[in-house]
């Protein structure tokens, strides 16, 4: 649970930083202090990046924070199709789930059949255990 809230704070800080950089770029455009003509497009690029960050990471974790505090999780079973590059995501039945890569227990491997408890919106895995295949 601590990993979830640390992750939420990290993504919130990233979103806030992007927002502040966006406002700074807008102010520079408004004051016409750009050194290069292409830098006028920086606010557009930052908007796209900020929206992807907020929609993909920050908002789902904010919505799930209530479920984590209430310990209200969904449960599924399935075979691990793949493990992410940073060893913090896994794909089960075509859906991606996030888990704590620092946990020393229950590290999933490709092909493992797991039962996982996860949050509704962000897909953060609270608990996972190996079960025999059905």
C-alpha positions as CSV (number, residue, x, y, z in Angstrom):
1,X,0.0,0.0,0.0
2,X,2.9,2.4,0.7
3,X,4.2,1.8,-2.8
4,X,0.9,2.8,-4.3
5,X,0.8,6.2,-2.5
6,X,4.5,6.9,-3.2
7,X,3.7,6.1,-6.9
8,X,0.6,8.4,-6.7
9,X,2.7,11.3,-5.2
10,X,5.4,10.8,-7.9
11,X,3.0,10.9,-10.7
12,X,1.2,13.9,-9.1
13,X,4.6,15.7,-8.9
14,X,5.3,14.9,-12.5
15,X,1.9,16.3,-13.6
16,X,2.4,19.4,-11.5
17,X,5.9,20.0,-12.9
18,X,4.6,19.6,-16.5
19,X,1.8,22.1,-15.7
20,X,4.2,24.7,-14.3
21,X,6.5,24.3,-17.4
22,X,3.4,24.7,-19.6
23,X,2.5,27.9,-17.9
24,X,6.0,29.2,-18.1
25,X,6.1,28.4,-21.9
26,X,2.8,30.2,-22.3
27,X,4.1,33.3,-20.5
28,X,7.3,33.4,-22.7
29,X,5.0,33.2,-25.8
30,X,2.8,35.9,-24.5
31,X,5.7,38.2,-23.8
32,X,7.2,37.3,-27.2
33,X,10.6,36.4,-25.6
34,X,11.1,33.2,-27.7
35,X,14.6,32.8,-29.1
36,X,13.6,30.4,-31.8
37,X,10.4,30.3,-33.9
38,X,9.8,26.6,-33.3
39,X,9.6,27.2,-29.5
40,X,6.1,28.8,-30.1
41,X,4.9,25.2,-30.4
42,X,6.2,24.1,-27.0
43,X,2.9,24.7,-25.2
44,X,1.1,22.5,-27.7
45,X,3.7,19.7,-27.2
46,X,3.5,20.1,-23.4
47,X,-0.3,20.0,-23.5
48,X,-0.2,16.6,-25.3
49,X,2.4,15.2,-22.8
50,X,0.5,16.6,-19.8
51,X,-2.8,15.1,-21.0
52,X,-1.3,11.7,-21.6
53,X,0.4,11.8,-18.1
54,X,-2.8,12.9,-16.3
55,X,-5.2,10.6,-18.1
56,X,-2.9,7.6,-18.2
57,X,-1.4,7.7,-14.7
58,X,-2.4,10.4,-12.3
59,X,-6.2,10.4,-12.5
60,X,-6.6,6.6,-12.3
61,X,-4.4,6.5,-9.2
62,X,-6.4,9.3,-7.6
63,X,-9.6,7.5,-8.2
64,X,-8.2,4.3,-6.8
65,X,-6.9,5.9,-3.7
66,X,-10.3,5.6,-2.1
67,X,-10.5,1.9,-2.9
68,X,-7.0,1.3,-1.5
69,X,-7.9,3.0,1.8
70,X,-11.0,1.0,2.0
71,X,-9.2,-2.2,1.0
72,X,-11.7,-2.8,-1.8
73,X,-10.1,-4.7,-4.6
74,X,-11.1,-6.8,-7.6
75,X,-9.8,-10.3,-8.1
76,X,-9.0,-12.3,-11.2
77,X,-6.9,-15.3,-12.2
78,X,-4.9,-15.8,-15.3
79,X,-1.7,-16.7,-16.9
80,X,1.1,-14.0,-17.1
81,X,1.6,-13.3,-20.8
82,X,4.6,-10.9,-20.4
83,X,6.6,-8.9,-17.8
84,X,7.3,-5.2,-18.4
85,X,10.8,-3.7,-19.2
86,X,11.2,-2.2,-15.7
87,X,9.8,-5.3,-14.0
88,X,6.9,-3.4,-12.5
89,X,4.1,-4.4,-15.0
90,X,2.6,-7.7,-16.2
91,X,0.1,-8.5,-18.8
92,X,-2.7,-11.0,-18.0
93,X,-5.5,-11.7,-20.5
94,X,-4.4,-8.6,-22.6
95,X,-4.6,-6.2,-19.7
96,X,-1.7,-4.5,-18.0
97,X,-1.3,-4.6,-14.2
98,X,1.2,-2.7,-12.1
99,X,3.0,-4.2,-9.1
100,X,5.7,-3.3,-6.6
101,X,9.0,-4.4,-8.2
102,X,10.8,-4.0,-4.8
103,X,8.8,-6.7,-3.2
104,X,10.9,-9.7,-2.5
105,X,8.1,-12.2,-2.5
106,X,5.9,-13.4,-5.3
107,X,7.9,-12.1,-8.3
108,X,5.8,-13.1,-11.3
109,X,7.3,-14.9,-14.2
110,X,6.0,-15.4,-17.7
111,X,3.8,-18.4,-17.8
112,X,2.8,-18.3,-14.1
113,X,-0.8,-18.8,-13.3
114,X,-1.7,-16.1,-10.7
115,X,-4.7,-14.9,-8.7
116,X,-4.4,-11.2,-8.3
117,X,-6.3,-8.6,-6.3
118,X,-6.0,-5.2,-8.1
119,X,-7.5,-1.7,-8.0
120,X,-10.3,-0.8,-10.4
121,X,-8.9,2.0,-12.5
122,X,-5.1,1.9,-12.4
123,X,-4.7,-1.8,-12.3
124,X,-2.3,-1.7,-9.3
125,X,-1.8,-5.2,-7.8
126,X,-2.4,-5.3,-4.1
127,X,-1.9,-9.1,-3.7
128,X,-0.8,-11.9,-6.0
129,X,-0.4,-15.6,-5.4
130,X,0.4,-18.6,-7.6
131,X,-2.5,-21.1,-8.1
132,X,-2.7,-24.3,-10.0
133,X,-4.0,-23.9,-13.6
134,X,-7.7,-24.7,-14.1
